[in-house]
Amino acid sequence: MHRHHSLVLVLSLFVTVICSKTTSLSLATNHATSPLASPSVANDTDGKSDKKVPKKPPIVYTIAGSDSGGGAGIQADLHAIHAMGCHGCSAITCLTAQNSKGVTGVHAPPPEFLKQQLQTLLDDLPPRAIKIGMLGTSELAKVVGDFLKQLFSQRKEKVWIVLDPVMISTSGSKLLDEDAIDAMIEHIFPYADVVTPNKFEAEALLGRSLTTPAEVEEGARDLLKLQCRSVLIKGGHTLLESSTTYSATSSRTITAEDVQSTLDFAQDYLLSSDPPAADGNQRLCDASQGVWLRTPRWDTDNTHGTGCTLSSAIASALALGEESRHSAEDPVGAFSSMDIADACCLAKAYVSAGIQKGVQLGSGPGPVAQTGFPSSYENFPSIVRNELQSRTMDDEHFVPITKYGGMDDTTTPQMGRILPIVDTVEWVQRLSQTAGVTDIQLRIKDLSDKETILDRVTTCQQFCQENGVRLWINDHWEVAIQAGCFGVHVGQEDLWQCVNAGGLEKMKAKGIALGISTHSYGELAAALGVKPSYISMGPVFATSSKKVAFDPQGIETVSQWRNLIPPSIPFVTIGGINNVAAARLNKIAGSDCIAVISAVTQSGDPAASVAELNSAMTYNDEMYG
């Protein structure tokens, strides 16, 4: 039976039970659509199903040149903006005569006409974000700068600005003269939230070559001095490639290690001038500390328009986030928390999928394909801690575990269908003796003394070991190692602290499994870079069991997360999953295991609740066939 039909049946049975807890009960059957862009189809507060007016998509401007070949410029921009779930408007800075073989002519309209285009749009269609691409001349750059100055003086709500400094083509040809470059830096850089140069453009802006990852990082720091908020130096070119219009020599010795990772992967470096997070709130995905975004390097020449597409996708993702934060409806956590790192992760996934699926149309390189909202783990980036790591280097994962019913291999641990989270010895003892419980997470928040924590963990580990149950310790990884526990679960802030204390290497050395919480796209990329035993996401529904800084994610985000995580990594969902109906919705959407608290601890019959939840998490299409 098709999954969509199964979902309809389950919803008809259980929607009235949990409708007050979920942001969205509709599960997108087309995963190439942004969850935020999908119209809500049911008003379930009164048990009825009323059609709603489809949501208005956020508006994104593209201020760029026209590519008559259709592969780049505003043509690619508008495709990408639409695919990401936004509405695109365009103001054309120049017209080009080009095909897949190259550009044969460029015509810039009068500056007054560009000014008229922009003012006309602003009078009726105010933007959530603006992508700026090819500017053509210094006069046009100044017009755009004046428009941004006017916009920022009038708008009270945030408008995101993404600048693709189109100066040098993918093939290395110069597209902008020095006067226009200076005008762009003076009039537009100060308003830009993200500037996205490729390697050649970054070198031209800096006046030196970038031949090692260390030089890329240093270059990003220097580009921030030009007054932009953040910079993403794209890794489409390997560090061996050089521009035909810019040549410089590096004072550093280039090693095979420096270059190999850029041959194996497409690695972008993101750095922000935002203040670093306060102590205790740092995350591996924080752009203020600099992050490397890694995706596979697809062996293809069909990459025309990648820069235009990437910057438009970043602007669109930021617009989706801003729209969610200002929405009259319940915001979606992964969108309402959208920041620059999250947007860059989504955009890189979108472009990588487009490169993978690009085809040659003419006799020259083909354009990047315009696909849909990111929906494939193959192309979703990871944030890596070692940018020099290549495919041939040792790359240990944490203890591998498989989802329930996922493998016949009896030597690989199998994740339970439910993961009860408790905080006392008494509950661990009781649940470790309950049929159907294979994993328990101990979350200790009422103690600070390490010895007292160790005593509790050691006692709990003894009960679990006696009953053949795996014990996961929340956050306290050092104690988990001492007590010989099976695994550790960490949130993003504790993950950052663990990494900086050398905890990952210590846990790997002891064979400790690792689970990581995620709430945003950047956090997911950071978790994937660690290669944990499982990845969790939440809160799916509103919850009072723990204070969280993120809005409920909703069922559609569960489905999307499952598609962005490799199938070999179990996916755990958490937050407001308080009954069988909620459990089944999570299972249908792609959850392999649900983390539960009150569904068990506040049950009149915990053993019966465990059995019912396990049954719900064994749901498959055949059950309703």
Solvent accessible surface area in square Angstrom, and as a share of the most:
residue,aa,sasa,rsa
1,M,102,0.45
2,H,115,0.52
3,R,121,0.44
4,H,75,0.34
5,H,104,0.46
6,S,0,0.00
7,L,4,0.02
8,V,78,0.45
9,L,67,0.33
10,V,0,0.00
11,L,34,0.17
12,S,79,0.51
13,L,98,0.49
14,F,39,0.16
15,V,27,0.16
16,T,93,0.54
17,V,83,0.48
18,I,0,0.00
19,C,34,0.20
20,S,103,0.66
21,K,66,0.28
22,T,17,0.10
23,T,32,0.19
24,S,29,0.18
25,L,19,0.09
26,S,31,0.20
27,L,16,0.08
28,A,21,0.16
29,T,75,0.44
30,N,88,0.45
31,H,66,0.29
32,A,41,0.32
33,T,49,0.28
34,S,1,0.00
35,P,14,0.09
36,L,18,0.09
37,A,31,0.24
38,S,21,0.14
39,P,60,0.38
40,S,30,0.19
41,V,72,0.42
42,A,35,0.27
43,N,50,0.25
44,D,30,0.15
45,T,124,0.72
46,D,83,0.43
47,G,52,0.50
48,K,129,0.55
49,S,91,0.59
50,D,63,0.33
51,K,181,0.77
52,K,83,0.35
53,V,134,0.77
54,P,86,0.54
55,K,65,0.28
56,K,176,0.74
57,P,63,0.40
58,P,8,0.05
59,I,30,0.15
60,V,0,0.00
61,Y,1,0.00
62,T,0,0.00
63,I,0,0.00
64,A,3,0.02
65,G,4,0.04
66,S,15,0.09
67,D,1,0.01
68,S,74,0.48
69,G,48,0.46
70,G,35,0.33
71,G,5,0.04
72,A,11,0.09
73,G,10,0.10
74,I,16,0.08
75,Q,51,0.23
76,A,1,0.01
77,D,0,0.00
78,L,59,0.29
79,H,108,0.48
80,A,0,0.00
81,I,0,0.00
82,H,140,0.63
83,A,19,0.15
84,M,0,0.00
85,G,12,0.12
86,C,3,0.02
87,H,87,0.39
88,G,19,0.19
89,C,10,0.06
90,S,38,0.24
91,A,1,0.00
92,I,44,0.22
93,T,0,0.00
94,C,0,0.00
95,L,83,0.42
96,T,14,0.08
97,A,51,0.40
98,Q,31,0.14
99,N,76,0.39
100,S,35,0.23
101,K,149,0.63
102,G,32,0.30
103,V,72,0.41
104,T,118,0.68
105,G,31,0.29
106,V,84,0.48
107,H,112,0.50
108,A,38,0.29
109,P,17,0.11
110,P,86,0.54
111,P,51,0.32
112,E,125,0.56
113,F,104,0.43
114,L,0,0.00
115,K,115,0.49
116,Q,111,0.50
117,Q,31,0.14
118,L,1,0.01
119,Q,65,0.29
120,T,83,0.49
121,L,28,0.14
122,L,21,0.11
123,D,106,0.55
124,D,104,0.54
125,L,60,0.30
126,P,67,0.42
127,P,0,0.00
128,R,35,0.13
129,A,0,0.00
130,I,0,0.00
131,K,1,0.00
132,I,0,0.00
133,G,2,0.02
134,M,27,0.12
135,L,2,0.01
136,G,17,0.16
137,T,43,0.25
138,S,31,0.20
139,E,100,0.45
140,L,1,0.01
141,A,0,0.00
142,K,96,0.41
143,V,23,0.13
144,V,0,0.00
145,G,4,0.03
146,D,70,0.36
147,F,11,0.05
148,L,0,0.00
149,K,133,0.56
150,Q,55,0.24
151,L,1,0.00
152,F,81,0.34
153,S,90,0.58
154,Q,112,0.50
155,R,63,0.23
156,K,204,0.87
157,E,70,0.31
158,K,68,0.29
159,V,5,0.03
160,W,16,0.06
161,I,0,0.00
162,V,0,0.00
163,L,0,0.00
164,D,5,0.02
165,P,0,0.00
166,V,22,0.13
167,M,2,0.01
168,I,8,0.04
169,S,29,0.19
170,T,78,0.46
171,S,87,0.56
172,G,0,0.00
173,S,55,0.36
174,K,101,0.43
175,L,56,0.28
176,L,6,0.03
177,D,81,0.42
178,E,101,0.45
179,D,100,0.52
180,A,0,0.00
181,I,13,0.07
182,D,83,0.43
183,A,11,0.09
184,M,1,0.00
185,I,40,0.20
186,E,118,0.53
187,H,44,0.20
188,I,0,0.00
189,F,1,0.00
190,P,70,0.44
191,Y,57,0.21
192,A,2,0.02
193,D,6,0.03
194,V,0,0.00
195,V,2,0.01
196,T,0,0.00
197,P,0,0.00
198,N,18,0.09
199,K,8,0.03
200,F,7,0.03
201,E,6,0.03
202,A,0,0.00
203,E,4,0.02
204,A,34,0.26
205,L,26,0.13
206,L,35,0.18
207,G,51,0.49
208,R,79,0.29
209,S,13,0.08
210,L,1,0.00
211,T,20,0.11
212,T,6,0.04
213,P,3,0.02
214,A,52,0.40
215,E,15,0.07
216,V,9,0.05
217,E,40,0.18
218,E,58,0.26
219,G,0,0.00
220,A,0,0.00
221,R,122,0.44
222,D,34,0.18
223,L,2,0.01
224,L,28,0.14
225,K,144,0.61
226,L,51,0.25
227,Q,123,0.54
228,C,4,0.03
229,R,80,0.29
230,S,0,0.00
231,V,0,0.00
232,L,1,0.01
233,I,6,0.03
234,K,23,0.10
235,G,9,0.09
236,G,52,0.50
237,H,19,0.09
238,T,15,0.09
239,L,16,0.08
240,L,115,0.57
241,E,71,0.32
242,S,84,0.54
243,S,8,0.05
244,T,113,0.66
245,T,67,0.39
246,Y,46,0.18
247,S,105,0.67
248,A,43,0.33
249,T,132,0.77
250,S,34,0.22
251,S,118,0.76
252,R,105,0.38
253,T,117,0.68
254,I,76,0.38
255,T,65,0.38
256,A,87,0.67
257,E,85,0.38
258,D,19,0.10
259,V,11,0.06
260,Q,65,0.29
261,S,0,0.00
262,T,11,0.06
263,L,72,0.36
264,D,20,0.11
265,F,27,0.11
266,A,17,0.13
267,Q,7,0.03
268,D,6,0.03
269,Y,11,0.04
270,L,0,0.00
271,L,15,0.07
272,S,7,0.04
273,S,64,0.41
274,D,46,0.24
275,P,114,0.72
276,P,109,0.68
277,A,38,0.29
278,A,67,0.52
279,D,133,0.69
280,G,33,0.32
281,N,84,0.43
282,Q,26,0.12
283,R,39,0.14
284,L,20,0.10
285,C,2,0.01
286,D,22,0.12
287,A,11,0.09
288,S,31,0.20
289,Q,82,0.37
290,G,16,0.15
291,V,6,0.03
292,W,17,0.06
293,L,0,0.00
294,R,19,0.07
295,T,5,0.03
296,P,36,0.23
297,R,61,0.22
298,W,73,0.26
299,D,153,0.79
300,T,42,0.25
301,D,112,0.58
302,N,24,0.12
303,T,35,0.20
304,H,60,0.27
305,G,8,0.08
306,T,28,0.16
307,G,18,0.18
308,C,22,0.13
309,T,0,0.00
310,L,9,0.04
311,S,0,0.00
312,S,0,0.00
313,A,0,0.00
314,I,0,0.00
315,A,0,0.00
316,S,0,0.00
317,A,0,0.00
318,L,0,0.00
319,A,0,0.00
320,L,0,0.00
321,G,0,0.00
322,E,9,0.04
323,E,43,0.19
324,S,1,0.01
325,R,95,0.35
326,H,81,0.36
327,S,46,0.30
328,A,116,0.90
329,E,70,0.31
330,D,96,0.50
331,P,40,0.25
332,V,12,0.07
333,G,0,0.00
334,A,0,0.00
335,F,0,0.00
336,S,17,0.11
337,S,33,0.22
338,M,3,0.02
339,D,48,0.25
340,I,7,0.03
341,A,3,0.02
342,D,3,0.01
343,A,0,0.00
344,C,0,0.00
345,C,0,0.00
346,L,0,0.00
347,A,0,0.00
348,K,13,0.06
349,A,2,0.02
350,Y,1,0.00
351,V,13,0.07
352,S,6,0.04
353,A,13,0.10
354,G,0,0.00
355,I,35,0.18
356,Q,61,0.27
357,K,120,0.51
358,G,12,0.12
359,V,93,0.54
360,Q,104,0.46
361,L,134,0.67
362,G,38,0.37
363,S,87,0.56
364,G,9,0.09
365,P,67,0.42
366,G,0,0.00
367,P,29,0.18
368,V,4,0.02
369,A,28,0.21
370,Q,52,0.23
371,T,47,0.28
372,G,12,0.12
373,F,2,0.01
374,P,7,0.04
375,S,41,0.26
376,S,37,0.24
377,Y,95,0.36
378,E,80,0.36
379,N,3,0.02
380,F,10,0.04
381,P,0,0.00
382,S,20,0.13
383,I,10,0.05
384,V,15,0.09
385,R,108,0.39
386,N,61,0.31
387,E,32,0.14
388,L,40,0.20
389,Q,36,0.16
390,S,7,0.05
391,R,142,0.52
392,T,121,0.70
393,M,67,0.30
394,D,116,0.60
395,D,56,0.29
396,E,105,0.47
397,H,111,0.50
398,F,4,0.02
399,V,35,0.20
400,P,95,0.60
401,I,7,0.04
402,T,13,0.07
403,K,84,0.35
404,Y,92,0.35
405,G,63,0.61
406,G,35,0.33
407,M,95,0.43
408,D,144,0.75
409,D,60,0.31
410,T,134,0.78
411,T,118,0.68
412,T,25,0.15
413,P,38,0.24
414,Q,61,0.27
415,M,3,0.01
416,G,5,0.05
417,R,48,0.17
418,I,2,0.01
419,L,1,0.00
420,P,1,0.01
421,I,6,0.03
422,V,7,0.04
423,D,70,0.36
424,T,44,0.26
425,V,35,0.20
426,E,121,0.54
427,W,52,0.18
428,V,0,0.00
429,Q,68,0.30
430,R,125,0.46
431,L,0,0.00
432,S,5,0.03
433,Q,113,0.50
434,T,21,0.12
435,A,92,0.71
436,G,38,0.37
437,V,8,0.05
438,T,57,0.33
439,D,0,0.00
440,I,0,0.00
441,Q,3,0.01
442,L,0,0.00
443,R,28,0.10
444,I,6,0.03
445,K,129,0.55
446,D,100,0.52
447,L,47,0.24
448,S,107,0.69
449,D,79,0.41
450,K,141,0.60
451,E,114,0.51
452,T,61,0.35
453,I,3,0.02
454,L,32,0.16
455,D,93,0.48
456,R,46,0.17
457,V,0,0.00
458,T,48,0.28
459,T,49,0.29
460,C,0,0.00
461,Q,23,0.10
462,Q,100,0.45
463,F,43,0.18
464,C,0,0.00
465,Q,132,0.59
466,E,133,0.60
467,N,60,0.31
468,G,69,0.66
469,V,13,0.08
470,R,50,0.18
471,L,1,0.00
472,W,0,0.00
473,I,0,0.00
474,N,10,0.05
475,D,25,0.13
476,H,54,0.24
477,W,24,0.08
478,E,85,0.38
479,V,10,0.06
480,A,0,0.00
481,I,36,0.18
482,Q,124,0.55
483,A,19,0.14
484,G,48,0.46
485,C,5,0.03
486,F,49,0.21
487,G,0,0.00
488,V,0,0.00
489,H,14,0.06
490,V,1,0.00
491,G,19,0.18
492,Q,2,0.01
493,E,63,0.28
494,D,47,0.24
495,L,0,0.00
496,W,54,0.19
497,Q,84,0.37
498,C,0,0.00
499,V,30,0.17
500,N,95,0.49
501,A,56,0.44
502,G,26,0.25
503,G,0,0.00
504,L,1,0.01
505,E,94,0.42
506,K,105,0.45
507,M,0,0.00
508,K,56,0.24
509,A,88,0.68
510,K,138,0.59
511,G,44,0.43
512,I,7,0.04
513,A,0,0.00
514,L,0,0.00
515,G,0,0.00
516,I,0,0.00
517,S,20,0.13
518,T,0,0.00
519,H,34,0.15
520,S,1,0.01
521,Y,0,0.00
522,G,0,0.00
523,E,2,0.01
524,L,0,0.00
525,A,0,0.00
526,A,0,0.00
527,A,0,0.00
528,L,19,0.10
529,G,13,0.12
530,V,4,0.03
531,K,46,0.19
532,P,7,0.05
533,S,3,0.02
534,Y,0,0.00
535,I,0,0.00
536,S,4,0.03
537,M,1,0.00
538,G,3,0.03
539,P,7,0.04
540,V,0,0.00
541,F,0,0.00
542,A,60,0.46
543,T,43,0.25
544,S,119,0.77
545,S,63,0.41
546,K,94,0.40
547,K,200,0.85
548,V,60,0.35
549,A,104,0.81
550,F,39,0.16
551,D,47,0.25
552,P,32,0.20
553,Q,2,0.01
554,G,2,0.02
555,I,1,0.00
556,E,14,0.06
557,T,1,0.00
558,V,0,0.00
559,S,5,0.03
560,Q,6,0.03
561,W,0,0.00
562,R,38,0.14
563,N,43,0.22
564,L,0,0.00
565,I,1,0.00
566,P,35,0.22
567,P,84,0.53
568,S,87,0.56
569,I,22,0.11
570,P,1,0.00
571,F,0,0.00
572,V,1,0.01
573,T,0,0.00
574,I,43,0.22
575,G,7,0.07
576,G,6,0.06
577,I,4,0.02
578,N,58,0.29
579,N,38,0.19
580,V,36,0.21
581,A,3,0.02
582,A,0,0.00
583,A,0,0.00
584,R,43,0.16
585,L,1,0.00
586,N,0,0.00
587,K,51,0.22
588,I,3,0.01
589,A,4,0.03
590,G,12,0.11
591,S,0,0.00
592,D,11,0.06
593,C,0,0.00
594,I,0,0.00
595,A,5,0.04
596,V,2,0.01
597,I,43,0.22
598,S,31,0.20
599,A,13,0.10
600,V,0,0.00
601,T,36,0.21
602,Q,150,0.67
603,S,31,0.20
604,G,88,0.85
605,D,76,0.40
606,P,8,0.05
607,A,56,0.44
608,A,40,0.31
609,S,17,0.11
610,V,0,0.00
611,A,62,0.48
612,E,94,0.42
613,L,4,0.02
614,N,7,0.04
615,S,54,0.35
616,A,0,0.00
617,M,2,0.01
618,T,50,0.29
619,Y,9,0.03
620,N,68,0.35
621,D,33,0.17
622,E,134,0.60
623,M,97,0.43
624,Y,45,0.17
625,G,87,0.83
